[in-house]
Amino acid sequence: MVNYYNCLINTNKIFHRNYYLYWVFSFFMKNFKIIVYIFLFYIITLSFQNSDICPYNNYSFSLDDTCQFSAVIDGKAITLVEGNEKIRNGSNVIKNLKKQPDSSAVICQSYFYKYPAGQADISVNIGTFKFIGFKIRNIDFIHFFKIKKYNFSELAENGVEIIYHDKKYELWSSSQGRQDQSSFEITEIKSDSSNVKFKACFNCKLFNSEGEFILLEKGMFIGYFRNS
């Protein structure tokens, strides 16, 4: 009698297990397309999450390369490489004109210019960096810069400003008009005791004093911010 009941119990377990497997198999077959679509959606979403936020990041260049700038400005490809045609990468810390008379609020500037004299062809300004005392501490300076996206801001008060001089040395700035669908991101950083080498990619509108604008596209900038 005991064996009989044990047999019934085992049979019942087998039945329920097989029924469960049958139900899972049926559900899978009936909803096969939906499951495939969900899986593909998950893969695509994951790939976007892992991809670089900056759409113009050129992975063929890294911080080990020479300081340089490249972009398409007003439909024309422009490349500036330090050492070519006496082009140099410079850096400066300037007063924040929006924060006067607070002399401890400054803008950090990295730019390319033609040596020995001449205006900067392209400049990346980031602010506002605030410090206490009469001198910027190196440790505070190097930790000011982050791998992240920056907002465009007038005179780099709360973010980044791009300044460009064309061949006629007419000034074009991202500060002099509204930015739509523009982006700026620092994607790599390498620092020593007082200098920060960075790579940034960006696109934006550049405006002149008349309100006219040109497009800067596929911008890539490798340069230094120096605490000097």
C-alpha positions in Angstrom: 0.0 0.0 0.0 2.8 2.4 0.8 4.5 1.7 -2.4 1.2 2.3 -4.2 0.9 5.7 -2.7 4.5 6.6 -3.3 4.0 5.6 -6.9 1.0 7.9 -7.1 2.9 10.8 -5.6 5.8 10.3 -7.9 3.5 10.1 -10.9 1.8 13.3 -9.8 5.1 15.1 -9.5 6.2 13.9 -13.0 2.8 15.0 -14.4 3.1 18.5 -12.9 6.7 18.8 -14.0 6.0 17.8 -17.5 2.9 20.0 -17.6 5.1 23.0 -16.5 7.7 22.2 -19.2 4.9 21.9 -21.7 3.4 25.3 -20.6 6.8 27.0 -20.8 7.5 25.5 -24.3 4.0 26.6 -25.5 4.4 30.1 -24.2 7.8 30.4 -25.8 6.6 29.2 -29.2 3.5 31.4 -29.1 5.5 34.5 -28.2 8.7 33.7 -30.1 8.7 36.9 -32.2 8.0 39.1 -29.2 10.8 37.5 -27.2 13.2 38.0 -30.2 12.2 41.7 -30.5 12.7 42.2 -26.7 16.1 40.6 -26.9 17.2 42.7 -29.9 15.9 45.8 -28.2 17.9 45.0 -25.1 21.1 44.4 -27.2 20.7 47.7 -29.0 20.0 49.6 -25.8 23.0 48.1 -24.2 25.2 49.0 -27.1 24.1 52.6 -26.9 24.8 52.7 -23.2 28.3 51.4 -23.7 29.0 53.7 -26.6 30.8 57.0 -26.3 28.4 59.9 -25.6 30.3 62.1 -27.9 29.4 61.3 -31.6 32.6 62.8 -33.0 35.2 60.9 -30.9 38.0 59.9 -33.2 39.5 56.8 -31.6 42.5 56.8 -33.9 43.9 59.6 -31.8 44.8 59.4 -28.1 46.6 61.5 -25.5 49.9 59.9 -26.5 49.6 61.8 -29.8 50.9 65.3 -30.5 48.7 68.2 -29.5 46.3 69.0 -32.4 43.0 70.2 -33.5 40.8 69.1 -36.4 37.3 70.0 -37.4 35.0 70.9 -40.3 34.2 74.6 -40.0 31.8 76.2 -42.4 32.1 73.2 -44.6 35.9 73.3 -44.8 38.2 70.8 -43.2 40.8 72.4 -40.8 43.7 70.7 -39.1 46.3 72.2 -36.8 49.1 70.1 -35.5 51.7 71.4 -33.0 55.0 71.8 -34.8 53.6 72.1 -38.3 53.9 75.6 -39.8 55.1 76.9 -36.4 51.8 76.0 -34.8 51.9 75.8 -31.0 49.5 74.7 -28.2 49.3 77.4 -25.5 47.4 77.7 -22.2 46.3 80.5 -20.0 44.3 81.4 -17.0 42.3 84.5 -17.5 39.9 86.5 -15.3 36.3 85.7 -15.5 34.7 88.9 -16.9 31.3 87.9 -15.6 32.6 87.7 -12.1 34.4 90.9 -11.7 35.8 92.2 -9.4 36.3 88.7 -8.0 39.9 88.0 -9.0 39.7 84.4 -7.6 37.3 83.4 -10.3 39.1 82.5 -13.5 38.6 80.8 -16.9 41.0 78.1 -18.0 42.0 78.4 -21.7 43.8 76.0 -24.1 44.4 77.2 -27.7 46.4 76.8 -30.9 48.4 79.8 -32.3 51.1 80.5 -34.8 54.5 81.1 -33.2 56.1 83.6 -32.5 53.1 85.9 -32.8 49.5 85.9 -33.8 46.0 85.4 -32.4 44.8 82.0 -31.4 43.2 80.2 -34.3 41.0 78.1 -32.0 40.5 78.3 -28.2 38.7 76.1 -25.7 37.7 78.0 -22.6 36.3 76.2 -19.5 35.1 77.9 -16.3 34.5 79.0 -13.7 37.5 77.9 -11.6 37.4 79.4 -8.1 40.3 79.4 -5.7 41.2 80.8 -2.3 44.3 83.1 -1.8 46.6 84.6 -4.4 47.8 81.4 -6.1 46.1 78.4 -7.6 47.1 75.2 -6.0 48.2 72.5 -8.4 46.0 69.8 -6.8 42.9 71.9 -7.1 43.7 72.8 -10.7 44.2 69.3 -12.0 41.0 68.1 -10.2 38.9 70.9 -11.8 38.8 69.1 -15.1 36.6 66.0 -15.5 35.8 63.4 -18.2 32.2 64.5 -18.9 30.0 66.5 -21.1 30.1 70.3 -20.6 27.3 72.8 -21.3 28.0 75.8 -23.5 28.0 78.9 -21.5 28.5 82.6 -22.2 32.1 83.5 -21.7 32.6 80.1 -20.2 31.0 81.2 -16.9 29.4 77.9 -16.2 30.8 75.6 -18.8 32.7 75.8 -22.1 33.2 78.5 -24.8 34.7 77.9 -28.2 36.5 80.9 -29.9 37.7 80.7 -33.5 39.5 83.2 -35.7 39.2 82.7 -39.5 41.8 83.6 -42.1 40.7 87.2 -41.9 41.0 87.1 -38.1 37.3 87.7 -37.7 36.2 86.4 -34.3 33.6 83.7 -34.1 32.4 82.5 -30.7 29.9 80.0 -29.3 28.9 82.6 -26.7 27.3 85.0 -29.1 24.2 83.0 -29.9 22.0 80.1 -29.0 23.3 76.5 -29.2 21.0 73.9 -30.6 22.0 70.2 -30.7 25.5 71.2 -29.8 27.8 69.1 -27.6 31.2 69.2 -26.0 32.8 66.3 -24.1 36.2 65.7 -22.6 36.8 62.0 -23.3 40.3 61.6 -21.9 42.5 63.2 -19.3 46.1 62.7 -18.2 47.7 64.9 -15.6 51.1 65.5 -13.9 51.8 67.7 -10.9 50.5 70.9 -12.5 49.4 70.2 -16.1 46.4 68.5 -17.6 46.4 67.1 -21.1 43.0 66.4 -22.4 41.1 65.2 -25.5 37.7 66.7 -26.3 35.3 66.2 -29.1 32.5 68.7 -30.0 30.3 70.4 -32.4 28.6 73.8 -32.1 27.5 77.0 -33.8 30.0 79.9 -34.0 28.6 83.5 -34.2 30.2 86.7 -35.2 29.4 90.2 -34.0 26.7 90.6 -36.6 24.8 87.5 -35.4 25.8 85.4 -38.4 26.8 81.9 -37.7 28.8 79.0 -39.1 28.9 75.4 -38.1 31.8 73.7 -36.4 31.4 69.9 -36.9 33.5 66.8 -36.0 35.7 68.9 -33.7 38.6 67.0 -32.0 41.0 68.8 -29.7 44.1 67.4 -27.9 45.9 70.0 -25.8 47.0 71.2 -22.4 45.6 73.2 -19.5 48.6 74.4 -17.6 48.7 76.0 -14.2 51.3 78.7 -14.9 
